[in-house]
Amino acid sequence: MNDLRIRIASLLAATLACSPLACDRTPAPPAEPAPSKASAQKKDAHDHDHDHDHDHDHGHEHGATVQLGEVREGDYVIKASRDGEIKAAGDAPVDVWVSGGTARIIAVRFWVGTADGKGSIKAKAEIEGDHWHTHVEMPDTVAPDARLWVEIEAEGGGKTVASFDLRQ
C-alpha cells in the first residue's frame, strides 16, 4: 500500500515539475482552428455587386452578357440577362431586375426548362445592388424551347411567374 502511495506521489511531483506552473515557461497558444467549410466557400465566392458586365478579374469568365428582354407580369416589370453560352449540365449566371408591385419581395427563384419545373433545379437568387443574381443549373438536356423562368414571391405568399427566351 505504501508502495502505491509513493508511486502516486512521484507521478504527481513529476507532473507538476513539468507543468508551466512550475517555472517561467508560458503555455503555447492554442492552435488555430481549421477553417470551416462555410468560411472556405465564402473565401472562394466572388462579388457581383456592380452592373454585371464581368470586366473584373476573379479567375473565371462567364462570357458575353445576353439581354433576354423585359416583360410585364402582374404588378411587376421584369428584365433579365444571362452570361455566356447555354451548355447542358452547366450553369448560367443570370441577373433579373424587378420593379413595380406594392408587396415586399421575399424571394426570387430561377430555373431553366418548362413552366412546371420538372427536371429542373430551382435556384434562389440573392439581391446584389439593384438586381437579383444567381447561377442557374442547366438541365442535362436543354430542349430547343427551354426557357428561363423567374418566380417572384411576395410577402403574404403571392407568387408571380414570368419566362424569357434563352436564345435572344
C-alpha positions, 0 to 999 in steps of 0.5 A: 500500500505504501508502495502505491502511495509513493508511486502516486506521489512521484507521478504527481511531483513529476507532473507538476515539475513539468507543468508551466506552473512550475517555472517561467515557461508560458503555455503555447497558444492554442492552435488555430482552428481549421477553417470551416467549410462555410468560411472556405466557400465564402473565401472562394465566392466572388462579388457581383455587386456592380452592373454585371458586365464581368470586366473584373478579374476573379479567375473565371469568365462567364462570357458575353452578357445576353439581354433576354428582354423585359416583360410585364407580369402582374404588378411587376416589370421584369428584365433579365440577362444571362452570361455566356453560352447555354451548355447542358449540365452547366450553369448560367449566371443570370441577373433579373431586375424587378420593379413595380408591385406594392408587396415586399419581395421575399424571394426570387427563384430561377430555373431553366426548362418548362413552366412546371419545373420538372427536371429542373433545379430551382435556384434562389437568387440573392439581391446584389445592388439593384438586381437579383443574381444567381447561377442557374443549373442547366438541365442535362438536356436543354430542349430547343424551347427551354426557357428561363423562368423567374418566380417572384414571391411576395410577402403574404405568399403571392407568387408571380411567374414570368419566362424569357427566351434563352436564345435572344 
